[in-house]
Amino acid sequence: MNVKQLAAEKAVEYVVDGMKVGLGTGSTAYWAIRKLGERVQEGLKITAVATSVASEEQARELGIPLVGFGDIDGLDLTIDGADELNHDLELIKGGGGALLREKIVARGSKRMIVVADESKAVGTLGQFPLPVEIVPFAWEWTVADLAKLGCTVELRRSGDGLYKTDNGNYIADCRFGTIASASELAASLQNITGVVEHGLFIGIAALAIIGKQDGSIEIIEREHGE
Ligand SMILES: O=C(CO)[C@H](O)[C@H](O)COP(=O)(O)O
């Protein structure tokens, strides 16, 4: 059973004619984009923006109509994956390196649906290293500032060199083990000048659709205003 596909295809049921849709990034969002492509070929009328070059290419191949950010002032719905999520729908994202674009797109959406398999649902965030996008300039100092927050930091690598995001920045993967307060940590991260954005998504996701190995689906909805 492909539980990522299960969750992703359930989320696509929330898409209706006329919607402006944000396309996430990663191996779960892949299935959502694929299903959306099928529905577009069957006549669904939507427009979309993508959160990464990879998702944009996938959408284009499937014939999903893409628009520029200058053509629309917001989105109705974004469907995206997560690396970890807790019961308050606080997320760690950025395992695929697209966290900055993902956060811009999710924040510009009336609703964000998170799609994940059950391994991503945790009691406390922090086992997954928190991805933080940082500018290459003086990255050594930024990494040192991040380490002062109580994590071990590894600059993400790709092949022989350093990994670069679609925006030309680096990713510092910060292993905290346990994140007691996501909002306090988010505030500390935002205070570090070399940080472009971090992978904590707080108060953004409205709904999580979690696919389980037994073929069932769990839905978690965030209380309004939480
Ligand atoms: O945040 C992300 C990419 O930046 C992904 O949504 C996250 O890494 C989950 O990916 P996957 O669905 O492949 O497990």
The ligand as a Tripos MOL2 file, in Angstrom:
@<TRIPOS>MOLECULE
LIG
   14    13     1     0     0
SMALL
NO_CHARGES

@<TRIPOS>ATOM
      1 O1          9.1100   20.0810    2.9290 O.2       1 LIG1
      2 C1          9.2720   19.3890    1.9570 C.2       1 LIG1
      3 C2         10.1790   19.7400    0.8450 C.3       1 LIG1
      4 O2         10.8900   20.8910    1.1390 O.3       1 LIG1
      5 C3          8.5170   18.1210    1.8340 C.3       1 LIG1
      6 O3          7.1640   18.4060    1.8940 O.3       1 LIG1
      7 C4          8.8990   17.2330    2.9720 C.3       1 LIG1
      8 O4         10.2980   17.0600    2.9190 O.3       1 LIG1
      9 C5          8.1950   15.8820    2.8820 C.3       1 LIG1
     10 O5          8.6710   15.2020    1.7710 O.3       1 LIG1
     11 P1          8.1780   13.7700    1.3900 P.3       1 LIG1
     12 O6          6.7410   13.8880    1.0200 O.co2     1 LIG1
     13 O7          9.0600   13.3760    0.2330 O.co2     1 LIG1
     14 O8          8.3790   12.8570    2.5680 O.co2     1 LIG1
@<TRIPOS>BOND
     1     1     2 2
     2     2     3 1
     3     2     5 1
     4     3     4 1
     5     5     6 1
     6     5     7 1
     7     7     8 1
     8     7     9 1
     9     9    10 1
    10    10    11 1
    11    11    12 2
    12    11    13 1
    13    11    14 1
@<TRIPOS>SUBSTRUCTURE
     1 LIG1         1 GROUP 0 **** ****
